[in-house]
Amino acid sequence: MFVGIRLIIMNLSEANRIFNDFKKIAAKTEHYVARPLSLLSYSKGKIKYAFFVYVEDAIKHDQLTSAQVSEL
């Protein structure tokens, strides 16, 4: 039985929303060693993909500063 992979294309505004939501949760729980999955609004895979879309766009437009890199 073949199981297909669903390709999801994420636009930059969705990536920004997901990434900013994750940063808010990370700021609230910075004292945790690990963040409970129940606090995340999105799957780990979707958050990682949003991160890559966000960074790719910043690199493409030469907008990635050293301050942003240290924040990531």
N, C-alpha and C positions, 0 to 999 in steps of 0.2 A: 504494500500500500504506500503510495506516494503522499507525503505531507508537504504541501507548498509553503513557501515563506511569503508572508504578506509584506510587501514593500510599502513603507510609510514615508512620505516626503513631508518634512516639517519646514514651515516657512519661518523667517526670522522673528516675526512678532510672537509666534507661538513659542519659539525657543527662548526668547527674552522673558516671556511670562513664566514659563516653567523654571528657568534658571533663577529668576528673581524670587519666586516662591520658595525654591530650595534654599537660597541664601538667607531668607527670613527665618526658616526653620533652623538652619545651621546656627544662626545668631542666637536664637532662643535656647538652643540646646548645646551651646559650646562647651559646657562643663561635662557633657556626657562623653564616655569613651566611644560608644557607638550609638547612633540614633535609631530608635525603634522604627521599624518599617511602617507601623501604624500611623506615624506622624507625617509620612510622605503622602502628598496628594497624587503622585504619579509613580509609575513603576521605576525601578532602578535603571532599566534599559532606556526608558524614555528620558530620564534625567541626564544620563550619559550622552544620549543622542543630541539633546538640546544643548548641552555643553559644547559638543563638537561643532554644531551649527553656529553657535554664538562665537566661538573662537575662530572658526573658518571665515566668517564674515568680517571679523575685526582684522584678521590678517590680510584678507583680500582688499580691504579699504585702508590698510596701513594705519589702523587706529589702536593697535595693541601696544600700550605703554608698559614700561617696567613696573609701574605701580599696579596696573591691572594684572600683570603676570603674578606678582607677589600676592595679590588678593585671591587669585584662583587657586 
